[in-house]
Amino acid sequence: MTTVLLLLAGLTMLLVGGASLVRGASGIAEAHGISPLVVGLTVVAFGTSAPELVVNVLGAIDGETDIAFGNIAGSNLANLGLVLGTAALIAPIAIEGQIIRRELPLLLLATTALLIMTLDSQLKGFDPVLDRSDGLVLLLLFGIFVYIMIMDFFRQVEDPLLATIASMSPQLETKTSRAWMFILAGIFLLGLGGELAITHGVKLAGILNVSTTIIGMAVIAIGTSLPEFVTSIIAAMRKEADLCVGNVIGSNIFNILLVLPISSLVYPLSIPEHGTTDIIATLLFAAVLIPVFIMRRQIMSRTVGGVFLGAYLLYMYLRITG
């Protein structure tokens, strides 16, 4: 009982810490007049991916690589199936064409690169592993993604001179200081919550006699996806479709191109049994989004959202019971 309570406490800290980090980071970003899509793809996506980053790095340090990989595989599946599906059920999601032309293909590229890396070892007759060289390649792709986002940032800022003058105002300085307080509080809660989630997630796996990969996918992954879930649901309710989709896609890109490679640099990640299947499932979810948005004039309807949510729940059921 104590293990479950401490695991829930850790997941709660991850949720509160992620929300605090998002609030602080968004406050700083919005001061520069950046669009919701760019904020969603960068600041919010990074903030909501912070729990996964903390959990994975701590897991890698402790040698719990199954939890580290299961967390990312489960989190990315949850983002596309659970988060996006539920958001579309609340309100149909209309998006900018830019997401179909660029962000979704970037996500497909990142997921495909990860799939190739996991298959490479298997084809050579070795146990599948994400080693440090793979991590460096993924970080290089992340650098390209960051460069694209920085270019978007400079295009979004209407007038750099006015932005500089505005940043010197006392009122904005107070808001910025408050935002940094939220960021620091978020980082503290993420660190403590991540340690609790890893420690007691492993203990729970032993008690239930299930693999740590399943705990990572079904418990910790959903827990670390709560910031994405809350952010996207609120965005859907407020008709901020670009922020909603940008958060999901951006978070998945951050998970693959930043969280996983950093974890693999700390400690090479062994790909658990069925891990490749999880990556393929994530790739299929992302690939289906492109024809869905094109055929439906850049709108994800409630029906499609229900299908995504149902497919996610079915996959998780088969994954856990199988």
C-alpha positions as CSV (number, residue, x, y, z in Angstrom):
1,M,0.0,0.0,0.0
2,T,2.8,2.4,0.9
3,T,4.5,1.7,-2.5
4,V,1.3,2.6,-4.4
5,L,0.8,5.8,-2.3
6,L,4.4,6.9,-2.9
7,L,4.1,6.1,-6.6
8,L,1.0,8.2,-6.8
9,A,2.7,11.0,-4.8
10,G,5.6,10.9,-7.3
11,L,3.2,11.0,-10.3
12,T,1.3,13.9,-8.7
13,M,4.5,15.8,-8.2
14,L,5.3,15.2,-11.9
15,L,1.9,16.6,-12.8
16,V,2.2,19.7,-10.6
17,G,5.8,20.2,-11.5
18,G,5.1,20.0,-15.2
19,A,2.2,22.4,-14.9
20,S,4.3,24.9,-13.0
21,L,7.1,24.6,-15.6
22,V,4.7,25.1,-18.5
23,R,3.1,28.1,-16.8
24,G,6.5,29.8,-16.1
25,A,7.9,29.0,-19.6
26,S,4.8,30.1,-21.4
27,G,4.8,33.4,-19.5
28,I,8.3,34.1,-20.6
29,A,7.6,33.1,-24.2
30,E,4.3,35.0,-24.6
31,A,6.1,38.2,-23.6
32,H,7.8,38.1,-27.0
33,G,4.6,37.7,-29.0
34,I,5.2,34.2,-30.3
35,S,2.2,32.4,-32.0
36,P,0.4,29.6,-30.1
37,L,1.7,27.0,-32.6
38,V,5.3,27.9,-32.1
39,V,4.8,28.1,-28.3
40,G,3.1,24.7,-28.4
41,L,5.9,23.1,-30.5
42,T,8.7,24.5,-28.3
43,V,8.1,25.9,-24.9
44,V,5.0,24.0,-23.9
45,A,6.2,20.8,-25.6
46,F,9.5,21.0,-23.7
47,G,7.8,21.8,-20.5
48,T,5.3,18.9,-20.8
49,S,8.2,16.6,-21.8
50,A,10.2,17.5,-18.7
51,P,8.6,14.7,-16.6
52,E,9.7,12.1,-19.2
53,L,13.2,13.6,-19.3
54,V,13.6,13.5,-15.5
55,V,12.1,10.0,-15.2
56,N,14.3,8.6,-18.0
57,V,17.6,10.2,-16.8
58,L,17.0,9.0,-13.3
59,G,16.0,5.6,-14.6
60,A,19.2,5.4,-16.8
61,I,21.4,6.4,-13.8
62,D,19.8,3.6,-11.8
63,G,20.2,1.2,-14.8
64,E,16.4,0.7,-15.1
65,T,16.5,1.0,-18.9
66,D,13.3,-1.0,-19.4
67,I,11.4,1.7,-17.6
68,A,13.2,4.4,-19.5
69,F,12.3,3.0,-22.9
70,G,8.8,1.9,-21.8
71,N,8.1,5.4,-20.5
72,I,8.9,7.1,-23.9
73,A,7.1,4.4,-26.0
74,G,4.1,4.6,-23.7
75,S,4.1,8.4,-23.5
76,N,4.2,8.9,-27.2
77,L,1.4,6.4,-27.8
78,A,-0.6,8.1,-25.0
79,N,0.0,11.5,-26.6
80,L,-1.3,10.5,-30.0
81,G,-4.1,8.1,-28.9
82,L,-5.3,9.2,-25.5
83,V,-4.5,12.9,-25.4
84,L,-5.3,13.8,-29.1
85,G,-8.2,11.4,-29.2
86,T,-9.8,12.8,-26.1
87,A,-9.2,16.4,-27.2
88,A,-10.9,15.8,-30.5
89,L,-13.9,14.2,-28.6
90,I,-14.2,17.4,-26.6
91,A,-14.1,19.7,-29.7
92,P,-13.1,18.9,-33.4
93,I,-9.5,20.0,-34.0
94,A,-8.8,22.3,-36.9
95,I,-5.2,22.9,-37.6
96,E,-2.8,25.0,-39.7
97,G,-1.6,23.5,-43.0
98,Q,2.0,24.0,-41.7
99,I,1.6,21.1,-39.3
100,I,0.7,18.7,-42.1
101,R,3.5,20.0,-44.4
102,R,6.3,20.1,-41.8
103,E,5.7,19.1,-38.1
104,L,4.0,15.8,-38.8
105,P,6.7,14.7,-41.4
106,L,9.3,15.7,-38.8
107,L,7.7,13.4,-36.3
108,L,7.5,10.6,-38.8
109,L,11.2,11.2,-39.6
110,A,12.2,11.0,-36.0
111,T,10.1,7.9,-35.3
112,T,11.4,6.2,-38.4
113,A,15.0,7.0,-37.4
114,L,14.4,5.4,-34.0
115,L,12.8,2.3,-35.6
116,I,15.8,1.9,-37.9
117,M,18.2,2.1,-34.9
118,T,16.3,-0.6,-33.0
119,L,16.1,-2.9,-36.1
120,D,19.8,-2.4,-37.0
121,S,21.0,-4.4,-33.9
122,Q,18.5,-7.1,-34.5
123,L,19.4,-7.6,-38.1
124,K,23.1,-7.9,-37.1
125,G,22.1,-10.6,-34.6
126,F,22.6,-8.5,-31.4
127,D,20.2,-7.6,-28.7
128,P,18.4,-4.4,-29.7
129,V,20.0,-1.4,-27.9
130,L,20.0,2.3,-28.2
131,D,23.7,3.2,-27.6
132,R,25.6,6.4,-27.3
133,S,26.3,6.7,-31.1
134,D,22.5,6.4,-31.7
135,G,21.9,9.1,-29.1
136,L,24.3,11.5,-30.8
137,V,22.6,11.0,-34.2
138,L,19.2,11.7,-32.6
139,L,20.6,14.8,-30.9
140,L,21.9,16.0,-34.3
141,L,18.3,15.7,-35.6
142,F,17.1,17.6,-32.6
143,G,19.5,20.4,-33.4
144,I,18.0,20.6,-36.9
145,F,14.5,20.8,-35.3
146,V,15.6,23.5,-32.9
147,Y,17.1,25.5,-35.7
148,I,13.8,25.4,-37.6
149,M,11.9,26.5,-34.5
150,I,14.4,29.4,-33.9
151,M,13.9,30.6,-37.5
152,D,10.1,30.5,-36.8
153,F,10.6,32.5,-33.7
154,F,12.4,35.3,-35.5
155,R,9.7,35.3,-38.1
156,Q,7.0,35.5,-35.4
157,V,8.4,38.5,-33.5
158,E,6.7,41.5,-35.1
159,D,9.3,44.1,-34.1
160,P,12.5,43.2,-32.3
161,L,13.1,46.8,-31.2
162,L,9.6,47.1,-29.7
163,A,10.1,43.7,-28.0
164,T,13.4,44.9,-26.5
165,I,11.8,48.2,-25.2
166,A,8.8,46.2,-23.8
167,S,11.1,43.8,-22.0
168,M,12.5,46.7,-20.0
169,S,9.2,47.7,-18.5
170,P,8.9,47.2,-14.7
171,Q,5.5,45.4,-15.1
172,L,7.0,42.8,-17.5
173,E,10.0,42.4,-15.3
174,T,7.8,41.5,-12.4
175,K,5.9,38.9,-14.6
176,T,9.2,37.5,-15.8
177,S,10.4,37.1,-12.2
178,R,7.2,35.3,-11.2
179,A,7.6,33.1,-14.3
180,W,11.1,32.1,-13.3
181,M,9.8,31.2,-9.8
182,F,7.3,28.8,-11.4
183,I,10.1,27.3,-13.5
184,L,12.3,26.6,-10.5
185,A,9.5,25.2,-8.5
186,G,8.6,22.9,-11.4
187,I,12.2,21.7,-11.8
188,F,12.3,20.8,-8.0
189,L,9.0,18.9,-8.1
190,L,10.0,17.1,-11.3
191,G,13.2,15.9,-9.7
192,L,11.6,14.7,-6.5
193,G,8.6,13.2,-8.3
194,G,10.7,11.5,-10.9
195,E,12.8,9.8,-8.2
196,L,9.7,8.5,-6.4
197,A,8.1,7.3,-9.6
198,I,11.2,5.3,-10.6
199,T,11.9,3.8,-7.2
200,H,8.3,2.7,-6.4
201,G,7.4,1.9,-10.0
202,V,10.1,-0.8,-9.9
203,K,8.9,-2.0,-6.5
204,L,5.3,-2.2,-7.8
205,A,6.5,-4.3,-10.8
206,G,8.0,-6.8,-8.4
207,I,4.9,-7.0,-6.3
208,L,2.6,-7.5,-9.3
209,N,5.1,-9.8,-11.0
210,V,5.0,-7.9,-14.2
211,S,7.8,-6.4,-16.3
212,T,9.2,-3.0,-15.6
213,T,8.5,-2.2,-19.3
214,I,4.7,-2.6,-18.7
215,I,4.9,-0.5,-15.6
216,G,6.8,2.1,-17.6
217,M,4.2,2.1,-20.4
218,A,1.0,1.7,-18.4
219,V,1.6,3.6,-15.2
220,I,4.6,5.9,-15.4
221,A,4.1,6.9,-19.1
222,I,0.5,7.9,-18.5
223,G,1.6,9.7,-15.3
224,T,4.3,11.7,-17.2
225,S,1.8,12.4,-20.0
226,L,-0.6,14.1,-17.6
227,P,0.9,17.6,-18.3
228,E,0.4,17.0,-22.1
229,F,-3.1,15.7,-21.3
230,V,-4.1,18.6,-19.1
231,T,-2.6,21.2,-21.5
232,S,-4.2,19.8,-24.6
233,I,-7.6,19.3,-23.0
234,I,-7.6,22.9,-21.8
235,A,-6.4,24.1,-25.2
236,A,-9.2,22.1,-26.9
237,M,-11.8,23.6,-24.6
238,R,-10.6,27.1,-25.4
239,K,-10.6,26.3,-29.2
240,E,-6.8,26.7,-29.3
241,A,-6.3,23.8,-31.8
242,D,-2.8,24.8,-32.8
243,L,-1.6,24.8,-29.2
244,C,-3.3,21.5,-28.6
245,V,-1.8,19.7,-31.7
246,G,1.5,21.6,-31.4
247,N,1.9,20.4,-27.8
248,V,1.3,16.7,-28.7
249,I,3.5,16.6,-31.8
250,G,6.2,18.8,-30.3
251,S,6.3,16.7,-27.1
252,N,6.7,13.5,-29.1
253,I,9.5,15.0,-31.1
254,F,11.2,16.1,-27.9
255,N,10.8,12.7,-26.4
256,I,12.4,10.9,-29.3
257,L,15.1,13.5,-30.2
258,L,16.0,14.8,-26.8
259,V,14.8,12.6,-23.9
260,L,15.8,9.2,-25.4
261,P,19.3,10.3,-26.6
262,I,20.2,12.0,-23.4
263,S,19.1,8.9,-21.5
264,S,21.2,6.7,-23.9
265,L,24.3,9.0,-23.3
266,V,23.9,8.4,-19.5
267,Y,23.5,4.6,-20.0
268,P,22.9,2.6,-23.2
269,L,19.2,1.7,-23.4
270,S,18.3,-2.0,-24.0
271,I,15.2,-2.2,-26.2
272,P,12.8,-4.6,-24.3
273,E,10.8,-7.4,-25.9
274,H,8.0,-5.9,-28.0
275,G,9.7,-2.5,-27.9
276,T,10.1,-2.4,-31.7
277,T,6.3,-3.2,-31.9
278,D,5.6,-0.2,-29.7
279,I,7.7,2.1,-32.0
280,I,5.8,0.8,-35.1
281,A,2.5,1.4,-33.4
282,T,3.6,5.0,-32.6
283,L,4.7,5.4,-36.3
284,L,1.3,4.2,-37.5
285,F,-0.6,6.6,-35.2
286,A,1.4,9.5,-36.6
287,A,1.2,8.4,-40.2
288,V,-2.6,8.0,-40.1
289,L,-2.9,11.7,-38.9
290,I,-1.7,13.0,-42.3
291,P,-4.4,11.5,-44.5
292,V,-7.0,12.2,-41.7
293,F,-6.2,15.9,-41.8
294,I,-5.9,16.1,-45.6
295,M,-9.1,14.2,-46.4
296,R,-11.1,16.1,-43.8
297,R,-9.8,19.6,-44.7
298,Q,-7.4,19.9,-41.8
299,I,-10.0,18.9,-39.2
300,M,-9.9,16.0,-36.8
301,S,-13.5,15.2,-36.0
302,R,-15.0,13.7,-32.9
303,T,-15.5,10.4,-34.8
304,V,-11.8,10.2,-35.7
305,G,-10.9,11.2,-32.1
306,G,-13.0,8.3,-30.8
307,V,-11.3,5.9,-33.2
308,F,-7.9,7.1,-32.0
309,L,-8.8,6.7,-28.4
310,G,-10.4,3.3,-28.9
311,A,-7.3,2.1,-30.9
312,Y,-5.0,3.3,-28.1
313,L,-7.1,1.5,-25.4
314,L,-7.2,-1.7,-27.4
315,Y,-3.5,-1.7,-28.1
316,M,-2.7,-1.1,-24.4
317,Y,-5.1,-3.9,-23.4
318,L,-3.4,-6.3,-25.8
319,R,0.0,-5.1,-24.7
320,I,-0.7,-5.6,-21.0
321,T,-2.6,-8.9,-21.2
322,G,-0.2,-10.3,-23.9
